[in-house]
């Protein structure tokens, strides 16, 4: 049985699929921060959870594995 990547045809489907992916990646960032014991303010938690920029989420995912403080994710977390 072979599988192929399905390409959504409607704008509605593409938009909602993309939003679902972003939501999952944002949740992953927050879960790893929690597992590493990194303190995350409500403001920063909301910033991460509401992010829909796939490039930004990927950057955070790459950095979160070694983050010791929220500022290690990027400039938008500077106090």
N, CA, C and O atoms as a Maestro MAE file, in Angstrom:
{
 s_m_m2io_version
 :::
 2.0.0
}

f_m_ct {
 s_m_title
 :::
 protein
 m_atom[316] {
  # First column is atom index #
  i_m_mmod_type
  r_m_x_coord
  r_m_y_coord
  r_m_z_coord
  i_m_residue_number
  s_m_chain_name
  s_m_pdb_residue_name
  s_m_pdb_atom_name
  i_m_atomic_number
  :::
  1 25 0.843 -1.175 0.000 1 A "UNK " " N  " 7
  2 3 0.000 0.000 0.000 1 A "UNK " " CA " 6
  3 2 0.888 1.238 0.000 1 A "UNK " " C  " 6
  4 15 1.781 1.361 0.839 1 A "UNK " " O  " 8
  5 25 0.659 2.125 -0.903 2 A "UNK " " N  " 7
  6 3 1.456 3.343 -0.950 2 A "UNK " " CA " 6
  7 2 0.622 4.518 -0.453 2 A "UNK " " C  " 6
  8 15 -0.603 4.534 -0.581 2 A "UNK " " O  " 8
  9 25 1.301 5.478 0.103 3 A "UNK " " N  " 7
  10 3 0.626 6.682 0.564 3 A "UNK " " CA " 6
  11 2 1.272 7.887 -0.093 3 A "UNK " " C  " 6
  12 15 2.451 7.875 -0.445 3 A "UNK " " O  " 8
  13 25 0.482 8.904 -0.243 4 A "UNK " " N  " 7
  14 3 1.000 10.154 -0.791 4 A "UNK " " CA " 6
  15 2 0.543 11.291 0.090 4 A "UNK " " C  " 6
  16 15 -0.451 11.170 0.806 4 A "UNK " " O  " 8
  17 25 1.245 12.367 0.042 5 A "UNK " " N  " 7
  18 3 0.851 13.545 0.817 5 A "UNK " " CA " 6
  19 2 -0.385 14.148 0.160 5 A "UNK " " C  " 6
  20 15 -0.375 14.468 -1.029 5 A "UNK " " O  " 8
  21 25 -1.428 14.297 0.929 6 A "UNK " " N  " 7
  22 3 -2.670 14.864 0.406 6 A "UNK " " CA " 6
  23 2 -2.549 16.383 0.355 6 A "UNK " " C  " 6
  24 15 -2.145 17.014 1.332 6 A "UNK " " O  " 8
  25 25 -2.891 16.950 -0.762 7 A "UNK " " N  " 7
  26 3 -2.898 18.399 -0.910 7 A "UNK " " CA " 6
  27 2 -4.340 18.886 -0.780 7 A "UNK " " C  " 6
  28 15 -5.191 18.561 -1.608 7 A "UNK " " O  " 8
  29 25 -4.601 19.657 0.251 8 A "UNK " " N  " 7
  30 3 -5.940 20.194 0.439 8 A "UNK " " CA " 6
  31 2 -6.240 21.211 -0.668 8 A "UNK " " C  " 6
  32 15 -5.396 22.034 -1.024 8 A "UNK " " O  " 8
  33 25 -7.446 21.134 -1.194 9 A "UNK " " N  " 7
  34 3 -7.812 21.965 -2.327 9 A "UNK " " CA " 6
  35 2 -8.468 23.287 -1.932 9 A "UNK " " C  " 6
  36 15 -8.253 24.300 -2.598 9 A "UNK " " O  " 8
  37 25 -9.250 23.292 -0.879 10 A "UNK " " N  " 7
  38 3 -9.968 24.515 -0.525 10 A "UNK " " CA " 6
  39 2 -9.127 25.400 0.398 10 A "UNK " " C  " 6
  40 15 -8.294 24.911 1.162 10 A "UNK " " O  " 8
  41 25 -9.359 26.687 0.312 11 A "UNK " " N  " 7
  42 3 -8.686 27.623 1.217 11 A "UNK " " CA " 6
  43 2 -9.016 27.297 2.658 11 A "UNK " " C  " 6
  44 15 -8.148 27.359 3.528 11 A "UNK " " O  " 8
  45 25 -10.284 26.947 2.918 12 A "UNK " " N  " 7
  46 3 -10.721 26.605 4.265 12 A "UNK " " CA " 6
  47 2 -9.903 25.437 4.825 12 A "UNK " " C  " 6
  48 15 -9.404 25.511 5.947 12 A "UNK " " O  " 8
  49 25 -9.768 24.377 4.058 13 A "UNK " " N  " 7
  50 3 -9.032 23.196 4.517 13 A "UNK " " CA " 6
  51 2 -7.560 23.511 4.726 13 A "UNK " " C  " 6
  52 15 -6.983 23.124 5.742 13 A "UNK " " O  " 8
  53 25 -6.949 24.205 3.784 14 A "UNK " " N  " 7
  54 3 -5.523 24.558 3.922 14 A "UNK " " CA " 6
  55 2 -5.291 25.410 5.156 14 A "UNK " " C  " 6
  56 15 -4.336 25.179 5.897 14 A "UNK " " O  " 8
  57 25 -6.146 26.384 5.385 15 A "UNK " " N  " 7
  58 3 -6.011 27.291 6.520 15 A "UNK " " CA " 6
  59 2 -6.159 26.527 7.842 15 A "UNK " " C  " 6
  60 15 -5.375 26.734 8.769 15 A "UNK " " O  " 8
  61 25 -7.148 25.656 7.928 16 A "UNK " " N  " 7
  62 3 -7.392 24.928 9.169 16 A "UNK " " CA " 6
  63 2 -6.352 23.844 9.412 16 A "UNK " " C  " 6
  64 15 -5.984 23.596 10.560 16 A "UNK " " O  " 8
  65 25 -5.878 23.204 8.373 17 A "UNK " " N  " 7
  66 3 -4.814 22.219 8.535 17 A "UNK " " CA " 6
  67 2 -3.552 22.897 9.038 17 A "UNK " " C  " 6
  68 15 -2.892 22.393 9.947 17 A "UNK " " O  " 8
  69 25 -3.214 24.039 8.450 18 A "UNK " " N  " 7
  70 3 -2.038 24.798 8.864 18 A "UNK " " CA " 6
  71 2 -2.166 25.263 10.312 18 A "UNK " " C  " 6
  72 15 -1.201 25.197 11.073 18 A "UNK " " O  " 8
  73 25 -3.343 25.729 10.691 19 A "UNK " " N  " 7
  74 3 -3.569 26.179 12.069 19 A "UNK " " CA " 6
  75 2 -3.402 25.016 13.037 19 A "UNK " " C  " 6
  76 15 -2.860 25.189 14.129 19 A "UNK " " O  " 8
  77 25 -3.863 23.837 12.646 20 A "UNK " " N  " 7
  78 3 -3.704 22.652 13.500 20 A "UNK " " CA " 6
  79 2 -2.256 22.269 13.684 20 A "UNK " " C  " 6
  80 15 -1.842 21.901 14.783 20 A "UNK " " O  " 8
  81 25 -1.476 22.352 12.615 21 A "UNK " " N  " 7
  82 3 -0.045 22.074 12.704 21 A "UNK " " CA " 6
  83 2 0.633 23.064 13.638 21 A "UNK " " C  " 6
  84 15 1.424 22.672 14.496 21 A "UNK " " O  " 8
  85 25 0.330 24.334 13.475 22 A "UNK " " N  " 7
  86 3 0.936 25.373 14.311 22 A "UNK " " CA " 6
  87 2 0.572 25.155 15.769 22 A "UNK " " C  " 6
  88 15 1.418 25.306 16.650 22 A "UNK " " O  " 8
  89 25 -0.662 24.806 16.026 23 A "UNK " " N  " 7
  90 3 -1.106 24.568 17.391 23 A "UNK " " CA " 6
  91 2 -0.323 23.426 18.028 23 A "UNK " " C  " 6
  92 15 0.076 23.512 19.189 23 A "UNK " " O  " 8
  93 25 -0.104 22.359 17.266 24 A "UNK " " N  " 7
  94 3 0.661 21.220 17.774 24 A "UNK " " CA " 6
  95 2 2.110 21.566 18.045 24 A "UNK " " C  " 6
  96 15 2.679 21.118 19.040 24 A "UNK " " O  " 8
  97 25 2.712 22.353 17.177 25 A "UNK " " N  " 7
  98 3 4.106 22.747 17.374 25 A "UNK " " CA " 6
  99 2 4.241 23.691 18.563 25 A "UNK " " C  " 6
  100 15 5.196 23.588 19.334 25 A "UNK " " O  " 8
  101 25 3.291 24.607 18.716 26 A "UNK " " N  " 7
  102 3 3.321 25.512 19.868 26 A "UNK " " CA " 6
  103 2 3.187 24.721 21.158 26 A "UNK " " C  " 6
  104 15 3.886 24.992 22.134 26 A "UNK " " O  " 8
  105 25 2.290 23.744 21.161 27 A "UNK " " N  " 7
  106 3 2.114 22.905 22.352 27 A "UNK " " CA " 6
  107 2 3.409 22.146 22.655 27 A "UNK " " C  " 6
  108 15 3.786 22.010 23.818 27 A "UNK " " O  " 8
  109 25 4.084 21.657 21.625 28 A "UNK " " N  " 7
  110 3 5.342 20.937 21.820 28 A "UNK " " CA " 6
  111 2 6.390 21.835 22.472 28 A "UNK " " C  " 6
  112 15 7.113 21.396 23.367 28 A "UNK " " O  " 8
  113 25 6.475 23.087 22.028 29 A "UNK " " N  " 7
  114 3 7.421 24.035 22.631 29 A "UNK " " CA " 6
  115 2 7.111 24.189 24.121 29 A "UNK " " C  " 6
  116 15 8.014 24.143 24.956 29 A "UNK " " O  " 8
  117 25 5.842 24.369 24.443 30 A "UNK " " N  " 7
  118 3 5.451 24.563 25.844 30 A "UNK " " CA " 6
  119 2 5.687 23.308 26.679 30 A "UNK " " C  " 6
  120 15 6.094 23.413 27.836 30 A "UNK " " O  " 8
  121 25 5.446 22.144 26.130 31 A "UNK " " N  " 7
  122 3 5.666 20.894 26.856 31 A "UNK " " CA " 6
  123 2 7.150 20.704 27.165 31 A "UNK " " C  " 6
  124 15 7.513 20.317 28.275 31 A "UNK " " O  " 8
  125 25 7.998 20.976 26.185 32 A "UNK " " N  " 7
  126 3 9.444 20.809 26.414 32 A "UNK " " CA " 6
  127 2 9.946 21.836 27.424 32 A "UNK " " C  " 6
  128 15 10.762 21.504 28.283 32 A "UNK " " O  " 8
  129 25 9.470 23.078 27.334 33 A "UNK " " N  " 7
  130 3 9.862 24.076 28.333 33 A "UNK " " CA " 6
  131 2 9.482 23.607 29.736 33 A "UNK " " C  " 6
  132 15 10.270 23.727 30.674 33 A "UNK " " O  " 8
  133 25 8.273 23.074 29.870 34 A "UNK " " N  " 7
  134 3 7.820 22.573 31.161 34 A "UNK " " CA " 6
  135 2 8.693 21.412 31.641 34 A "UNK " " C  " 6
  136 15 9.091 21.366 32.805 34 A "UNK " " O  " 8
  137 25 8.984 20.482 30.742 35 A "UNK " " N  " 7
  138 3 9.802 19.321 31.096 35 A "UNK " " CA " 6
  139 2 11.205 19.723 31.524 35 A "UNK " " C  " 6
  140 15 11.813 19.066 32.369 35 A "UNK " " O  " 8
  141 25 11.718 20.797 30.945 36 A "UNK " " N  " 7
  142 3 13.058 21.270 31.289 36 A "UNK " " CA " 6
  143 2 13.038 22.172 32.510 36 A "UNK " " C  " 6
  144 15 14.093 22.602 32.975 36 A "UNK " " O  " 8
  145 25 11.853 22.468 33.041 37 A "UNK " " N  " 7
  146 3 11.745 23.311 34.226 37 A "UNK " " CA " 6
  147 2 11.964 24.786 33.955 37 A "UNK " " C  " 6
  148 15 12.343 25.536 34.854 37 A "UNK " " O  " 8
  149 25 11.727 25.207 32.721 38 A "UNK " " N  " 7
  150 3 11.903 26.606 32.345 38 A "UNK " " CA " 6
  151 2 10.635 27.374 32.712 38 A "UNK " " C  " 6
  152 15 9.535 26.995 32.310 38 A "UNK " " O  " 8
  153 25 10.790 28.444 33.470 39 A "UNK " " N  " 7
  154 3 9.656 29.278 33.862 39 A "UNK " " CA " 6
  155 2 9.135 30.045 32.645 39 A "UNK " " C  " 6
  156 15 9.905 30.641 31.892 39 A "UNK " " O  " 8
  157 25 7.808 30.016 32.470 40 A "UNK " " N  " 7
  158 3 7.166 30.693 31.343 40 A "UNK " " CA " 6
  159 2 6.026 31.544 31.893 40 A "UNK " " C  " 6
  160 15 5.084 31.023 32.491 40 A "UNK " " O  " 8
  161 25 6.117 32.851 31.686 41 A "UNK " " N  " 7
  162 3 5.049 33.745 32.140 41 A "UNK " " CA " 6
  163 2 3.799 33.524 31.290 41 A "UNK " " C  " 6
  164 15 3.873 32.957 30.200 41 A "UNK " " O  " 8
  165 25 2.662 33.970 31.794 42 A "UNK " " N  " 7
  166 3 1.420 33.862 31.021 42 A "UNK " " CA " 6
  167 2 1.528 34.622 29.702 42 A "UNK " " C  " 6
  168 15 1.019 34.172 28.676 42 A "UNK " " O  " 8
  169 25 2.192 35.773 29.735 43 A "UNK " " N  " 7
  170 3 2.382 36.563 28.511 43 A "UNK " " CA " 6
  171 2 3.160 35.765 27.470 43 A "UNK " " C  " 6
  172 15 2.777 35.731 26.301 43 A "UNK " " O  " 8
  173 25 4.247 35.125 27.887 44 A "UNK " " N  " 7
  174 3 5.055 34.344 26.958 44 A "UNK " " CA " 6
  175 2 4.331 33.068 26.534 44 A "UNK " " C  " 6
  176 15 4.448 32.646 25.384 44 A "UNK " " O  " 8
  177 25 3.588 32.453 27.448 45 A "UNK " " N  " 7
  178 3 2.808 31.264 27.122 45 A "UNK " " CA " 6
  179 2 1.790 31.597 26.020 45 A "UNK " " C  " 6
  180 15 1.612 30.829 25.074 45 A "UNK " " O  " 8
  181 25 1.132 32.741 26.156 46 A "UNK " " N  " 7
  182 3 0.158 33.181 25.156 46 A "UNK " " CA " 6
  183 2 0.839 33.482 23.829 46 A "UNK " " C  " 6
  184 15 0.314 33.129 22.772 46 A "UNK " " O  " 8
  185 25 2.004 34.131 23.868 47 A "UNK " " N  " 7
  186 3 2.755 34.433 22.647 47 A "UNK " " CA " 6
  187 2 3.066 33.150 21.876 47 A "UNK " " C  " 6
  188 15 2.907 33.097 20.656 47 A "UNK " " O  " 8
  189 25 3.506 32.130 22.588 48 A "UNK " " N  " 7
  190 3 3.834 30.851 21.953 48 A "UNK " " CA " 6
  191 2 2.570 30.164 21.445 48 A "UNK " " C  " 6
  192 15 2.521 29.726 20.296 48 A "UNK " " O  " 8
  193 25 1.558 30.069 22.287 49 A "UNK " " N  " 7
  194 3 0.322 29.353 21.932 49 A "UNK " " CA " 6
  195 2 -0.398 29.991 20.751 49 A "UNK " " C  " 6
  196 15 -1.016 29.284 19.955 49 A "UNK " " O  " 8
  197 25 -0.328 31.302 20.625 50 A "UNK " " N  " 7
  198 3 -1.038 32.011 19.558 50 A "UNK " " CA " 6
  199 2 -0.241 32.125 18.259 50 A "UNK " " C  " 6
  200 15 -0.768 32.602 17.254 50 A "UNK " " O  " 8
  201 25 1.004 31.698 18.266 51 A "UNK " " N  " 7
  202 3 1.855 31.829 17.086 51 A "UNK " " CA " 6
  203 2 1.385 30.893 15.973 51 A "UNK " " C  " 6
  204 15 1.144 29.709 16.209 51 A "UNK " " O  " 8
  205 25 1.258 31.430 14.761 52 A "UNK " " N  " 7
  206 3 0.899 30.627 13.596 52 A "UNK " " CA " 6
  207 2 1.983 30.665 12.513 52 A "UNK " " C  " 6
  208 15 1.809 30.107 11.430 52 A "UNK " " O  " 8
  209 25 3.091 31.322 12.815 53 A "UNK " " N  " 7
  210 3 4.209 31.432 11.875 53 A "UNK " " CA " 6
  211 2 5.041 30.145 11.954 53 A "UNK " " C  " 6
  212 15 5.762 29.920 12.926 53 A "UNK " " O  " 8
  213 25 4.931 29.316 10.928 54 A "UNK " " N  " 7
  214 3 5.623 28.028 10.925 54 A "UNK " " CA " 6
  215 2 7.139 28.164 11.063 54 A "UNK " " C  " 6
  216 15 7.769 27.357 11.746 54 A "UNK " " O  " 8
  217 25 7.724 29.162 10.431 55 A "UNK " " N  " 7
  218 3 9.173 29.363 10.528 55 A "UNK " " CA " 6
  219 2 9.576 29.710 11.958 55 A "UNK " " C  " 6
  220 15 10.584 29.212 12.460 55 A "UNK " " O  " 8
  221 25 8.791 30.563 12.610 56 A "UNK " " N  " 7
  222 3 9.086 30.945 13.986 56 A "UNK " " CA " 6
  223 2 8.946 29.742 14.919 56 A "UNK " " C  " 6
  224 15 9.789 29.524 15.789 56 A "UNK " " O  " 8
  225 25 7.898 28.979 14.738 57 A "UNK " " N  " 7
  226 3 7.688 27.799 15.577 57 A "UNK " " CA " 6
  227 2 8.827 26.796 15.407 57 A "UNK " " C  " 6
  228 15 9.281 26.195 16.381 57 A "UNK " " O  " 8
  229 25 9.280 26.621 14.184 58 A "UNK " " N  " 7
  230 3 10.395 25.701 13.944 58 A "UNK " " CA " 6
  231 2 11.670 26.199 14.629 58 A "UNK " " C  " 6
  232 15 12.431 25.408 15.187 58 A "UNK " " O  " 8
  233 25 11.895 27.502 14.582 59 A "UNK " " N  " 7
  234 3 13.060 28.068 15.275 59 A "UNK " " CA " 6
  235 2 12.977 27.793 16.763 59 A "UNK " " C  " 6
  236 15 13.959 27.367 17.371 59 A "UNK " " O  " 8
  237 25 11.814 28.030 17.359 60 A "UNK " " N  " 7
  238 3 11.647 27.761 18.793 60 A "UNK " " CA " 6
  239 2 11.831 26.284 19.102 60 A "UNK " " C  " 6
  240 15 12.439 25.935 20.114 60 A "UNK " " O  " 8
  241 25 11.309 25.405 18.234 61 A "UNK " " N  " 7
  242 3 11.465 23.971 18.459 61 A "UNK " " CA " 6
  243 2 12.935 23.561 18.440 61 A "UNK " " C  " 6
  244 15 13.347 22.694 19.210 61 A "UNK " " O  " 8
  245 25 13.712 24.167 17.581 62 A "UNK " " N  " 7
  246 3 15.138 23.853 17.520 62 A "UNK " " CA " 6
  247 2 15.877 24.343 18.776 62 A "UNK " " C  " 6
  248 15 16.830 23.707 19.224 62 A "UNK " " O  " 8
  249 25 15.443 25.449 19.326 63 A "UNK " " N  " 7
  250 3 16.126 26.049 20.476 63 A "UNK " " CA " 6
  251 2 15.661 25.489 21.817 63 A "UNK " " C  " 6
  252 15 16.420 25.494 22.786 63 A "UNK " " O  " 8
  253 25 14.424 25.009 21.881 64 A "UNK " " N  " 7
  254 3 13.831 24.639 23.163 64 A "UNK " " CA " 6
  255 2 14.551 23.457 23.832 64 A "UNK " " C  " 6
  256 15 14.543 23.341 25.058 64 A "UNK " " O  " 8
  257 25 15.156 22.605 23.051 65 A "UNK " " N  " 7
  258 3 15.842 21.443 23.612 65 A "UNK " " CA " 6
  259 2 17.040 21.784 24.472 65 A "UNK " " C  " 6
  260 15 17.447 20.991 25.321 65 A "UNK " " O  " 8
  261 25 17.607 22.958 24.259 66 A "UNK " " N  " 7
  262 3 18.771 23.363 25.044 66 A "UNK " " CA " 6
  263 2 18.498 24.596 25.899 66 A "UNK " " C  " 6
  264 15 19.392 25.084 26.591 66 A "UNK " " O  " 8
  265 25 17.274 25.096 25.852 67 A "UNK " " N  " 7
  266 3 16.938 26.326 26.586 67 A "UNK " " CA " 6
  267 2 17.008 26.104 28.099 67 A "UNK " " C  " 6
  268 15 16.493 25.119 28.628 67 A "UNK " " O  " 8
  269 25 17.652 27.038 28.764 68 A "UNK " " N  " 7
  270 3 17.705 27.025 30.226 68 A "UNK " " CA " 6
  271 2 16.814 28.109 30.809 68 A "UNK " " C  " 6
  272 15 16.458 28.070 31.987 68 A "UNK " " O  " 8
  273 25 16.457 29.082 29.969 69 A "UNK " " N  " 7
  274 3 15.538 30.157 30.359 69 A "UNK " " CA " 6
  275 2 14.776 30.566 29.114 69 A "UNK " " C  " 6
  276 15 15.231 30.331 27.994 69 A "UNK " " O  " 8
  277 25 13.617 31.176 29.307 70 A "UNK " " N  " 7
  278 3 12.745 31.523 28.183 70 A "UNK " " CA " 6
  279 2 13.452 32.432 27.181 70 A "UNK " " C  " 6
  280 15 13.168 32.352 25.986 70 A "UNK " " O  " 8
  281 25 14.345 33.275 27.625 71 A "UNK " " N  " 7
  282 3 15.058 34.195 26.743 71 A "UNK " " CA " 6
  283 2 15.946 33.458 25.736 71 A "UNK " " C  " 6
  284 15 16.334 34.033 24.719 71 A "UNK " " O  " 8
  285 25 16.269 32.194 26.011 72 A "UNK " " N  " 7
  286 3 17.077 31.412 25.083 72 A "UNK " " CA " 6
  287 2 16.338 31.105 23.775 72 A "UNK " " C  " 6
  288 15 16.954 30.694 22.791 72 A "UNK " " O  " 8
  289 25 15.020 31.306 23.770 73 A "UNK " " N  " 7
  290 3 14.249 31.035 22.548 73 A "UNK " " CA " 6
  291 2 14.380 32.160 21.530 73 A "UNK " " C  " 6
  292 15 14.260 31.920 20.329 73 A "UNK " " O  " 8
  293 25 14.630 33.402 21.998 74 A "UNK " " N  " 7
  294 3 14.775 34.492 21.046 74 A "UNK " " CA " 6
  295 2 14.510 35.858 21.653 74 A "UNK " " C  " 6
  296 15 14.111 35.982 22.811 74 A "UNK " " O  " 8
  297 25 14.738 36.863 20.852 75 A "UNK " " N  " 7
  298 3 14.619 38.264 21.293 75 A "UNK " " CA " 6
  299 2 13.226 38.646 21.750 75 A "UNK " " C  " 6
  300 15 13.083 39.521 22.605 75 A "UNK " " O  " 8
  301 25 12.179 38.008 21.199 76 A "UNK " " N  " 7
  302 3 10.831 38.372 21.595 76 A "UNK " " CA " 6
  303 2 10.526 38.005 23.053 76 A "UNK " " C  " 6
  304 15 9.476 38.376 23.577 76 A "UNK " " O  " 8
  305 25 11.427 37.288 23.700 77 A "UNK " " N  " 7
  306 3 11.236 36.887 25.089 77 A "UNK " " CA " 6
  307 2 12.117 37.693 26.050 77 A "UNK " " C  " 6
  308 15 12.164 37.402 27.245 77 A "UNK " " O  " 8
  309 25 12.802 38.690 25.532 78 A "UNK " " N  " 7
  310 3 13.640 39.548 26.392 78 A "UNK " " CA " 6
  311 2 12.746 40.326 27.345 78 A "UNK " " C  " 6
  312 15 11.666 40.783 26.970 78 A "UNK " " O  " 8
  313 25 13.198 40.469 28.559 79 A "UNK " " N  " 7
  314 3 12.415 41.223 29.555 79 A "UNK " " CA " 6
  315 2 12.744 42.674 29.552 79 A "UNK " " C  " 6
  316 15 12.172 43.438 30.330 79 A "UNK " " O  " 8
  :::
 }
 m_bond[315] {
  # First column is bond index #
  i_m_from
  i_m_to
  i_m_order
  :::
  1 1 2 1
  2 2 3 1
  3 3 4 2
  4 3 5 1
  5 5 6 1
  6 6 7 1
  7 7 8 2
  8 7 9 1
  9 9 10 1
  10 10 11 1
  11 11 12 2
  12 11 13 1
  13 13 14 1
  14 14 15 1
  15 15 16 2
  16 15 17 1
  17 17 18 1
  18 18 19 1
  19 19 20 2
  20 19 21 1
  21 21 22 1
  22 22 23 1
  23 23 24 2
  24 23 25 1
  25 25 26 1
  26 26 27 1
  27 27 28 2
  28 27 29 1
  29 29 30 1
  30 30 31 1
  31 31 32 2
  32 31 33 1
  33 33 34 1
  34 34 35 1
  35 35 36 2
  36 35 37 1
  37 37 38 1
  38 38 39 1
  39 39 40 2
  40 39 41 1
  41 41 42 1
  42 42 43 1
  43 43 44 2
  44 43 45 1
  45 45 46 1
  46 46 47 1
  47 47 48 2
  48 47 49 1
  49 49 50 1
  50 50 51 1
  51 51 52 2
  52 51 53 1
  53 53 54 1
  54 54 55 1
  55 55 56 2
  56 55 57 1
  57 57 58 1
  58 58 59 1
  59 59 60 2
  60 59 61 1
  61 61 62 1
  62 62 63 1
  63 63 64 2
  64 63 65 1
  65 65 66 1
  66 66 67 1
  67 67 68 2
  68 67 69 1
  69 69 70 1
  70 70 71 1
  71 71 72 2
  72 71 73 1
  73 73 74 1
  74 74 75 1
  75 75 76 2
  76 75 77 1
  77 77 78 1
  78 78 79 1
  79 79 80 2
  80 79 81 1
  81 81 82 1
  82 82 83 1
  83 83 84 2
  84 83 85 1
  85 85 86 1
  86 86 87 1
  87 87 88 2
  88 87 89 1
  89 89 90 1
  90 90 91 1
  91 91 92 2
  92 91 93 1
  93 93 94 1
  94 94 95 1
  95 95 96 2
  96 95 97 1
  97 97 98 1
  98 98 99 1
  99 99 100 2
  100 99 101 1
  101 101 102 1
  102 102 103 1
  103 103 104 2
  104 103 105 1
  105 105 106 1
  106 106 107 1
  107 107 108 2
  108 107 109 1
  109 109 110 1
  110 110 111 1
  111 111 112 2
  112 111 113 1
  113 113 114 1
  114 114 115 1
  115 115 116 2
  116 115 117 1
  117 117 118 1
  118 118 119 1
  119 119 120 2
  120 119 121 1
  121 121 122 1
  122 122 123 1
  123 123 124 2
  124 123 125 1
  125 125 126 1
  126 126 127 1
  127 127 128 2
  128 127 129 1
  129 129 130 1
  130 130 131 1
  131 131 132 2
  132 131 133 1
  133 133 134 1
  134 134 135 1
  135 135 136 2
  136 135 137 1
  137 137 138 1
  138 138 139 1
  139 139 140 2
  140 139 141 1
  141 141 142 1
  142 142 143 1
  143 143 144 2
  144 143 145 1
  145 145 146 1
  146 146 147 1
  147 147 148 2
  148 147 149 1
  149 149 150 1
  150 150 151 1
  151 151 152 2
  152 151 153 1
  153 153 154 1
  154 154 155 1
  155 155 156 2
  156 155 157 1
  157 157 158 1
  158 158 159 1
  159 159 160 2
  160 159 161 1
  161 161 162 1
  162 162 163 1
  163 163 164 2
  164 163 165 1
  165 165 166 1
  166 166 167 1
  167 167 168 2
  168 167 169 1
  169 169 170 1
  170 170 171 1
  171 171 172 2
  172 171 173 1
  173 173 174 1
  174 174 175 1
  175 175 176 2
  176 175 177 1
  177 177 178 1
  178 178 179 1
  179 179 180 2
  180 179 181 1
  181 181 182 1
  182 182 183 1
  183 183 184 2
  184 183 185 1
  185 185 186 1
  186 186 187 1
  187 187 188 2
  188 187 189 1
  189 189 190 1
  190 190 191 1
  191 191 192 2
  192 191 193 1
  193 193 194 1
  194 194 195 1
  195 195 196 2
  196 195 197 1
  197 197 198 1
  198 198 199 1
  199 199 200 2
  200 199 201 1
  201 201 202 1
  202 202 203 1
  203 203 204 2
  204 203 205 1
  205 205 206 1
  206 206 207 1
  207 207 208 2
  208 207 209 1
  209 209 210 1
  210 210 211 1
  211 211 212 2
  212 211 213 1
  213 213 214 1
  214 214 215 1
  215 215 216 2
  216 215 217 1
  217 217 218 1
  218 218 219 1
  219 219 220 2
  220 219 221 1
  221 221 222 1
  222 222 223 1
  223 223 224 2
  224 223 225 1
  225 225 226 1
  226 226 227 1
  227 227 228 2
  228 227 229 1
  229 229 230 1
  230 230 231 1
  231 231 232 2
  232 231 233 1
  233 233 234 1
  234 234 235 1
  235 235 236 2
  236 235 237 1
  237 237 238 1
  238 238 239 1
  239 239 240 2
  240 239 241 1
  241 241 242 1
  242 242 243 1
  243 243 244 2
  244 243 245 1
  245 245 246 1
  246 246 247 1
  247 247 248 2
  248 247 249 1
  249 249 250 1
  250 250 251 1
  251 251 252 2
  252 251 253 1
  253 253 254 1
  254 254 255 1
  255 255 256 2
  256 255 257 1
  257 257 258 1
  258 258 259 1
  259 259 260 2
  260 259 261 1
  261 261 262 1
  262 262 263 1
  263 263 264 2
  264 263 265 1
  265 265 266 1
  266 266 267 1
  267 267 268 2
  268 267 269 1
  269 269 270 1
  270 270 271 1
  271 271 272 2
  272 271 273 1
  273 273 274 1
  274 274 275 1
  275 275 276 2
  276 275 277 1
  277 277 278 1
  278 278 279 1
  279 279 280 2
  280 279 281 1
  281 281 282 1
  282 282 283 1
  283 283 284 2
  284 283 285 1
  285 285 286 1
  286 286 287 1
  287 287 288 2
  288 287 289 1
  289 289 290 1
  290 290 291 1
  291 291 292 2
  292 291 293 1
  293 293 294 1
  294 294 295 1
  295 295 296 2
  296 295 297 1
  297 297 298 1
  298 298 299 1
  299 299 300 2
  300 299 301 1
  301 301 302 1
  302 302 303 1
  303 303 304 2
  304 303 305 1
  305 305 306 1
  306 306 307 1
  307 307 308 2
  308 307 309 1
  309 309 310 1
  310 310 311 1
  311 311 312 2
  312 311 313 1
  313 313 314 1
  314 314 315 1
  315 315 316 2
  :::
 }
}
